[in-house]
Amino acid sequence: MLLSIVIAALSEKHPNMLNWSGNLTYPIHWLDLQATKNWRTVGEYLQDRRSLLAENAQLREKLKSLEPKLLENEILHNENRQLLALLDSFPQPPGRMAVAQVIAENFSPGSQLITVNLGSHNGVHIGQPVLAAGGVAGQVIHVADLSAQIALISDLDSSIPAQLAGTNLPLLVNGKGNIHWLSVPFQPRNTTLKAGDQLVTSGLGGRFPSGLHIGTISRVIHNGDEPFAQISVRPAVPLGQLTTVLILLKNKPTSRPDKA
């Protein structure tokens, strides 16, 4: 401002002072222009940053609202995949069935139990067979109005009439209290059963329909000092990973059966 006043006063006595003042003030105008541009750029940057922050906040809120839907879609996808596996396991339905979801597990030593979300209000009764993707899972042993408890075939008290697939050789498959292994008792040490043999339900006793897959013999130990062979069976069903099962709905039994 002082420079402008001085130049204005001198320009009246010195006519060339006006041109000289223009040259003198050019750098000042240039600096002012650059400062204005830079300030405008900073303002635009801050405005863009505020816009981006606002958009980021909106996207985060939208993501939060979508997370339950994404989780629900994943659950539905897994459930559909399990239902398809169940359908593939039983192309010929063995009877009227109900789909149940596993809501609790109890894998204590010897006791192999699960609880499902169907009960007497859904037509579930004690003694009904329970299937899962792959074959036999267990049977119903306790029933409430809206839930039921199932003893898996690995339960220590479980015993299922069985046979070698493709034959009429009668067998029993017992639980061992371990979800990964079953056993075939009372077979002589010179038994013809071998690793890889498939075992299915025989239908004896009328509890389980015949022909349902139970498991595969994984090991046969012939001990010369023991009268019976030690036969281990791997269940056809992943008993420790059950989330969806099928309950075969039958008429209510007249007496309370033991575990499978």
C-alpha positions as CSV (number, residue, x, y, z in Angstrom):
1,M,0.0,0.0,0.0
2,L,2.8,2.4,0.9
3,L,4.5,1.5,-2.4
4,S,1.3,2.3,-4.3
5,I,1.0,5.7,-2.6
6,V,4.6,6.6,-3.4
7,I,4.3,5.5,-7.0
8,A,1.1,7.5,-7.4
9,A,2.7,10.7,-6.0
10,L,5.8,10.4,-8.1
11,S,4.0,9.5,-11.3
12,E,2.6,13.1,-11.6
13,K,6.2,14.5,-11.8
14,H,7.7,11.7,-13.7
15,P,5.5,10.3,-16.6
16,N,7.7,7.2,-17.1
17,M,7.2,6.3,-13.5
18,L,3.8,4.6,-14.5
19,N,5.5,2.2,-16.9
20,W,8.3,1.6,-14.3
21,S,5.7,0.9,-11.6
22,G,4.0,-1.6,-13.8
23,N,7.2,-3.6,-14.2
24,L,7.8,-3.2,-10.4
25,T,4.4,-4.4,-9.4
26,Y,4.3,-7.4,-11.9
27,P,6.1,-9.8,-9.5
28,I,3.7,-8.7,-6.8
29,H,0.6,-9.4,-9.0
30,W,2.2,-12.7,-10.1
31,L,2.8,-13.8,-6.5
32,D,-0.8,-12.7,-5.6
33,L,-2.2,-14.7,-8.5
34,Q,-0.2,-17.8,-7.5
35,A,-1.3,-17.4,-3.9
36,T,-4.9,-17.2,-5.0
37,K,-4.5,-20.3,-7.2
38,N,-2.8,-22.2,-4.4
39,W,-5.5,-21.1,-1.9
40,R,-8.2,-22.2,-4.4
41,T,-6.4,-25.6,-4.8
42,V,-6.2,-26.1,-1.1
43,G,-9.8,-25.2,-0.7
44,E,-10.8,-27.7,-3.4
45,Y,-8.6,-30.4,-1.8
46,L,-10.2,-29.8,1.6
47,Q,-13.7,-29.9,-0.1
48,D,-12.8,-33.1,-1.9
49,R,-11.5,-34.6,1.4
50,R,-14.6,-33.7,3.2
51,S,-16.7,-35.2,0.4
52,L,-14.6,-38.4,0.5
53,L,-14.9,-38.6,4.3
54,A,-18.7,-38.2,4.1
55,E,-18.9,-40.8,1.3
56,N,-16.7,-43.1,3.4
57,A,-19.0,-42.7,6.4
58,Q,-22.0,-43.4,4.2
59,L,-20.4,-46.6,2.8
60,R,-19.5,-47.8,6.2
61,E,-23.0,-47.4,7.4
62,K,-24.3,-49.1,4.3
63,L,-21.9,-52.0,4.9
64,K,-23.0,-52.3,8.5
65,S,-26.6,-52.6,7.3
66,L,-25.6,-55.2,4.7
67,E,-23.5,-57.4,7.0
68,P,-26.5,-59.2,8.5
69,K,-27.9,-59.9,5.0
70,L,-24.6,-61.2,3.8
71,L,-24.4,-63.5,6.9
72,E,-27.9,-64.6,6.3
73,N,-27.1,-65.3,2.6
74,E,-24.1,-67.4,3.7
75,I,-26.2,-69.3,6.1
76,L,-28.8,-70.0,3.5
77,H,-26.2,-71.1,1.0
78,N,-24.7,-73.5,3.5
79,E,-28.1,-74.8,4.4
80,N,-29.1,-75.3,0.8
81,R,-25.9,-77.1,0.1
82,Q,-26.6,-79.5,3.1
83,L,-30.1,-80.1,1.9
84,L,-28.9,-80.9,-1.6
85,A,-26.4,-83.4,0.0
86,L,-29.2,-84.9,1.9
87,L,-31.3,-85.3,-1.2
88,D,-28.4,-86.9,-3.1
89,S,-27.9,-89.3,-0.2
90,F,-31.5,-90.6,-0.4
91,P,-32.7,-90.4,-4.0
92,Q,-35.5,-92.7,-3.0
93,P,-37.0,-91.2,0.2
94,P,-37.3,-94.0,2.9
95,G,-40.5,-92.5,4.2
96,R,-42.1,-89.2,5.4
97,M,-39.4,-87.0,6.7
98,A,-38.9,-83.7,8.5
99,V,-35.8,-81.4,8.2
100,A,-34.4,-80.3,11.6
101,Q,-31.6,-78.0,12.6
102,V,-29.1,-79.0,15.2
103,I,-29.2,-76.5,18.1
104,A,-27.0,-78.2,20.7
105,E,-24.3,-80.9,21.0
106,N,-23.2,-83.0,24.0
107,F,-20.1,-85.1,23.2
108,S,-19.1,-86.2,26.7
109,P,-17.2,-89.5,27.1
110,G,-19.5,-92.3,26.0
111,S,-22.5,-90.0,25.5
112,Q,-22.9,-88.7,21.9
113,L,-26.1,-86.5,21.8
114,I,-27.4,-83.7,19.7
115,T,-30.6,-81.5,20.2
116,V,-32.7,-80.4,17.2
117,N,-35.4,-77.7,16.9
118,L,-38.3,-80.0,16.2
119,G,-40.4,-81.7,18.9
120,S,-43.8,-83.4,19.5
121,H,-45.6,-80.4,18.0
122,N,-43.9,-81.4,14.7
123,G,-44.8,-85.1,14.9
124,V,-41.4,-86.2,16.4
125,H,-41.6,-89.2,18.7
126,I,-39.1,-91.3,20.6
127,G,-37.5,-94.1,18.5
128,Q,-37.7,-92.3,15.2
129,P,-34.6,-92.8,13.0
130,V,-32.4,-89.8,12.2
131,L,-30.5,-89.5,8.9
132,A,-27.9,-87.0,7.6
133,A,-26.0,-86.5,4.4
134,G,-24.3,-89.9,3.8
135,G,-26.5,-92.2,5.8
136,V,-27.7,-93.0,9.3
137,A,-27.0,-90.5,12.1
138,G,-28.9,-91.9,15.1
139,Q,-32.4,-92.0,16.6
140,V,-34.6,-89.8,18.8
141,I,-34.4,-90.7,22.6
142,H,-36.1,-87.7,24.3
143,V,-38.9,-85.4,23.0
144,A,-40.2,-82.0,24.2
145,D,-42.8,-79.8,22.7
146,L,-40.4,-77.9,20.5
147,S,-37.2,-79.9,20.6
148,A,-35.9,-83.4,20.6
149,Q,-32.7,-85.1,21.7
150,I,-31.0,-87.6,19.4
151,A,-28.5,-90.3,20.3
152,L,-25.9,-90.6,17.5
153,I,-24.9,-94.0,16.3
154,S,-21.5,-93.4,18.0
155,D,-23.2,-93.3,21.4
156,L,-21.9,-96.0,23.7
157,D,-25.4,-97.5,24.1
158,S,-26.1,-97.5,20.3
159,S,-26.5,-100.8,18.4
160,I,-27.9,-101.0,14.9
161,P,-28.8,-104.2,13.0
162,A,-26.7,-104.2,9.9
163,Q,-25.4,-106.3,7.0
164,L,-22.6,-106.3,4.5
165,A,-23.8,-104.3,1.5
166,G,-24.9,-106.7,-1.3
167,T,-25.3,-109.7,1.1
168,N,-27.6,-111.0,3.8
169,L,-24.8,-111.4,6.3
170,P,-26.3,-110.2,9.6
171,L,-24.2,-107.9,11.7
172,L,-24.4,-105.4,14.5
173,V,-22.7,-102.0,14.5
174,N,-22.1,-100.6,17.9
175,G,-21.1,-97.1,19.1
176,K,-17.8,-96.7,20.9
177,G,-18.4,-93.3,22.5
178,N,-16.3,-91.7,19.8
179,I,-17.8,-89.7,16.9
180,H,-15.1,-91.0,14.5
181,W,-15.4,-94.7,15.1
182,L,-17.9,-97.6,15.4
183,S,-17.3,-101.3,15.9
184,V,-18.7,-104.6,14.7
185,P,-18.8,-107.1,17.7
186,F,-18.9,-110.9,17.9
187,Q,-17.2,-111.7,14.6
188,P,-14.8,-114.6,14.7
189,R,-11.1,-114.0,14.3
190,N,-11.2,-115.7,10.9
191,T,-14.0,-113.4,9.7
192,T,-14.1,-112.6,6.0
193,L,-14.9,-109.0,6.6
194,K,-12.1,-106.7,5.4
195,A,-11.2,-103.0,5.2
196,G,-13.2,-101.2,2.6
197,D,-16.4,-103.3,3.1
198,Q,-19.6,-101.2,3.2
199,L,-22.1,-101.7,5.9
200,V,-25.8,-100.9,5.6
201,T,-28.9,-101.2,7.7
202,S,-30.6,-104.6,7.5
203,G,-34.1,-103.5,8.5
204,L,-34.3,-106.1,11.3
205,G,-36.4,-104.9,14.2
206,G,-38.3,-102.5,12.0
207,R,-36.7,-99.4,13.4
208,F,-34.4,-98.4,10.5
209,P,-35.3,-99.0,6.9
210,S,-33.0,-101.5,5.2
211,G,-30.2,-100.4,2.8
212,L,-29.2,-97.1,4.6
213,H,-25.5,-96.6,4.7
214,I,-23.9,-96.9,8.1
215,G,-20.2,-96.8,7.5
216,T,-17.1,-98.4,6.0
217,I,-14.8,-100.9,7.7
218,S,-11.5,-99.3,8.1
219,R,-9.5,-101.9,10.0
220,V,-9.8,-105.6,11.0
221,I,-7.4,-106.9,13.6
222,H,-7.1,-110.7,13.8
223,N,-5.7,-111.5,17.3
224,G,-4.9,-115.2,17.8
225,D,-5.4,-114.9,21.6
226,E,-8.9,-113.5,21.2
227,P,-12.0,-115.4,20.1
228,F,-13.3,-112.3,18.1
229,A,-11.8,-110.0,15.6
230,Q,-11.5,-106.3,16.4
231,I,-13.3,-104.5,13.6
232,S,-13.4,-100.7,13.4
233,V,-15.9,-98.8,11.2
234,R,-15.7,-95.2,10.1
235,P,-19.2,-93.6,10.1
236,A,-20.7,-92.6,6.7
237,V,-21.9,-89.4,8.3
238,P,-19.6,-86.7,9.8
239,L,-21.2,-86.9,13.2
240,G,-19.2,-84.1,14.7
241,Q,-20.2,-81.6,12.0
242,L,-24.0,-82.0,11.8
243,T,-26.1,-78.9,11.3
244,T,-29.1,-80.3,9.4
245,V,-30.6,-83.8,9.8
246,L,-33.7,-85.7,8.6
247,I,-36.1,-87.3,11.0
248,L,-38.1,-90.2,9.6
249,L,-41.6,-89.6,10.9
250,K,-43.4,-92.8,12.0
251,N,-46.3,-93.7,14.2
252,K,-45.8,-93.2,17.8
253,P,-44.3,-96.3,19.5
254,T,-46.3,-98.0,22.2
255,S,-43.2,-98.4,24.5
256,R,-40.1,-96.3,25.1
257,P,-37.2,-97.9,23.3
258,D,-33.6,-97.8,24.4
259,K,-30.9,-95.8,22.6
260,A,-30.2,-97.0,19.0
